[in-house]
């Protein structure tokens, strides 16, 4: 027998879809004509006796509240009032700007979608993580994304070890010294700073122009996307980070990394060793690395079909070189 709560969730998701299947930037239930199933679900959500703990966590003390909470986060696409598509329809945001923190049957939890907003189809895809595990996850993420130029961070130690390994691999051409590490780390920091600058400019431009992310129906938000994921040991280098829509970044999370030969062909750093070897001229850059644009790399990461993207780029360049 079908789960009635999942059916209600599907109706709510359907009401928040345009004819082209994309979630609009804002919807007031009822504007698109009769949506009685979705309206009934909204009424049921608002009929719950929503209360909060003293420290502001939403209390989910029965199964219905748990499922209705997941509906609001999953269909609305966000845990914050600012970004949730149902903010004008449900009363959960009357007093709260965020419903991220919850208390599930007496236990502190953190609500978090497991997939991108455009890919949610069932309630189980909105997780309710134990707060301790969530904090541990945040700590791991901070370690993975720590900066190699900041002394004492996990990635600083990893980068130093990689430079020492580089000296062992090329004993006649290179050796680890503090000065060499400073040279590389300052160059790498400049690349990371430039990436941050590009993302700030892109986000401000999206706000100024009202650019809509077609996957979320909301103002586009750009972030740093990894080639090789940080959780799999991907380094914090400019050649492993690209500006991409946060919805694309989120959509690639929890997926397998590309094979090693993919990274090698495109010149994507899979370690600090890779970055350093190129910086000090110990290994050459690949043809693909020199010809392909950042957009080419992002497209290749989405499909792993880098050869098709590369051939298209090379063909385009060849046409430009032809005399008129």
N, C-alpha and C positions, 0 to 999 in steps of 0.2 A: 504493500500500500504506500502511495506517495506521502511524503511528509508534508502536511498542510502548511507548516511554517516556510518550507522551501518553496512551495507553490505561491504563497503570499509574497515571498521575497522576489520571485520571478516576475510577478505582476507589478511589483514596485519598480523593479529594474526596467521593465517594459514601458512603464509610464514615463520614465525619465529618458527615454530614447526618442530621438527625432526620426524622421523618415529615412535618413541616411544611416541610421544605426549608431550615431554618435551622441554622447551625452551633452545636452546643451549647457551653456554657461549658467543659466538660471531657469528654474521652472517653478511655477506655482501650480500645485496639483489642481486639475480641472481646466487649465487653460487650453489643453489640447482636445477638449471635448469630454465625453463620458469616460471616466477611468474609475468606475465604481469599485473594482477590486482593490486598486491602489488606495483610493480614498478610504475604503473600509480599514485597510491596514494602518493608514495614518491615524485614523480615529482610534484604533486599538492601541497604537503607540502612545497617543496623548491621553488615553484613559488610564494608563498605568500610574500608580502612586510613586513617582520618581523621588527618591531622597538621596542624600549625600552624607558621607562620614564627616566628622569634624575637620578633617584635613582635605576635604573636597573631592573624595573619590565617589563615583557613582555607585550606588548599592544595587547589586543584582542578586536578589535573594530568592528568586524562583526561576524556573526554566523559561517561562514566557518572557520575562524581562531580559534574560540572557539572549534569547533569539531576537527580540525587538531591538536590542542594542546593536547586535550584529547587522540587522537590516539597516539601521540608520548609518552606521559606519560604512558598510559595504555598498549600499545603493547611493548614499550621499557622497562617497569617495574620499572622505576625510574625517579625522577626529576633532578638527577644529571648526568653530562656528564660521570663521571667515571663508573657508574653502568647501564646506559641506553644502551640497546641492539642496538638501532638505531643511536648511536652517530656517526658512520662512514658514515651514509646514509643521515642524515638530516642536514640542515645548521643551525638549531636553536642553536647548540652548538659551532658554529664557534668562537663566542666571549664570550659566557657565560658558566660558569661551572655549573650553576644551573638555572632551569626555574621554581622554586617553586613559586616565587612571580610573580603575573600577575596583569594587570590592565584591568578589564572587563567592557567595555563600560563606562570608566571613573571612575570606583570604584575599590579600592584596594582589591584584593582577594588572596587567597593562594590555589594552586592546590594540591590535595591530594587524592590518591586512597582510595576508601571506603572498598575495600577487598584486599586480598593478590594477588600478581602479577599472580600467577598460576590460580586464579579463575575469573579473569576479562574476561567478554564476551561481554559487551556492553559499549557504551560511558558514559552512565549515572552513571557508577560505578567509574568514575573519578570525584571527587567533586571539586567545586570552592567555597571555604568557604570565607565568609566575614572576612577581616583581624582582625577586632575587636573581632569577635566571636572566631576566631582561637587563638588569644592571650589569651582570657579568658579560652579557652579549655586547652592551655598549662599551665596556672596558676593553673587550677583545677588539672591537672595531677601532677604538682609539689607538690601541697598540699597532694594529695593522696599518693605520694611516698616520702614524707618527712620522715626523720629518727627519730625514737622514742627516740634515745639517745641524740639528739640535743635539748637543752632547748628552749622552746618557739615555736617549730614547731607544726603544727596541730596534727601530730601523737604522739608527746611527750605528749601533753595534753590528747590525747585519751588513751595513755598507762598508764598515772598516774591515770586517772579515772577508768580504768579497774583494776589496782592493788588495789585501794580503794574498789572497788566492790568485789574483791576477799577476802579482809579482812572481809567484811560484810557477805560473804557466808560461811567463815570458821573462825568464831570469836575465837574458842578455839585452832586453829592450826596456824593461820597466822594473821599478821596485817601489814598494810602499814606503812613503814618507808622510809626515804630518803635512808638509807643504803641498804635496801632490793631492792629499785628501781635501785640503782647503780649496785648492784650485777647482777640483771637480765639484765639491759640494756647493761652492758659491755659484758656479755655472748652472748647476741643477736647480738651486734655489731661484735663480733668475727666471728659469723656464717655468717653474711652478708659480712664481709670482705673476708672470705674464698670462698664464692660464687663468688664474684668479681674476685678473684684470679683464680678460675677454669675457668671462662669465658674468661679471658685474655689469659690463656694458650691454651684453645681450639681454640680461634680465631687465635692466632699466629701459632698454629699447622696446622690449615686449610690453612693458607697462605703458610706456608713452604711446605706442602705436596700437595697443589693444590686441596684440597678436594672440590668437587662440591655439592652444595645443589640440589638434584634431582628435587625440585619443581621450582626453579628459573633458574637453569642452570648456576649460578654464584658461585663464591667462597663462601663457607658456612660461615655464620655469626651467632654466638651464642649470646643469650641475656637471661635476667632473665624473666622467665614466671611465672605468678601467678597461684596458685591453685584457691583460691577465688579472683576474680578480684579486683584490687585497687579501681575501680569506684564503686564497690558494698560494699566497706568497708573492703576488705581484708587487713590484716596487713603486715607490712614490717618485716617479721620474716623469718628465714632460713627454717622453716617448712611450709612456704606458697610460697616459691620461688624455682624454679628449672632451671637448665641450659637447654635451648632448642633452636632449630633452630629458627631464627627470623621469617622464613616463617610459621612455625607452630604456633608461638606466634601470629603473625598477623592474621593467619587464624582463631584463636579462639576468636579474638576480635569481639565485637558486638553480641556475642552469649550468651545465658542464662548460668548462673553459674550452676554447678552441684547441686543437692539437698543436704540439710543439712546432711542427713544420710550418703551420700557419703563422705563428708569431715570428719565426725565423725569416720567412719569406718577406713579410711586411716590415721587418726591422723593429718590431715591438719589443721593448725591454721586458724580459721575464725575470730579471734579477738586476741588482746593482752592478754586478759583474758585466752584463751586456752593455749597460750605459757607459761604464768606465772604459771598456775595451774600445768602444767607438770614439769616445772623447779623447783618449790618448793616442788614437791612430793605430791601434794594434790590430783591428779588424776593419774591413771595408763596409760601407753601407751597401745595402742591396739596391738593385735597380728599382724595385717596387717602392722601397722607402723613399727614393729620390723623386719618383714621378707621381706617386699617388697623393691626393690631397687629404685633408682631415675628413672631409665628407666621404671620400672613398673608403677610408679606414672604418668610419662608423657604419657604413653600409655593409662592408665586409664582415665586421663583427656581428652584425645582426643575422647574417645568413651563412657565414663561413665560406661563401662563394667568391673568394678573393680573386681568383683567376679571371672570372667574367668581368669583374669591376676593373681589374688591371688592364685587360685587353681593351675595354671601352675607353679608358683614360689614354692609353697609348695610341689608339686609333684617332682619338680627338686631337692629340698633340701632333700626330703625323699630318693630319689635314691642315692644321694651322701653319705647318712648315712649308706646305706646298705653295709654289708661286701662283699668283692670281692670273 
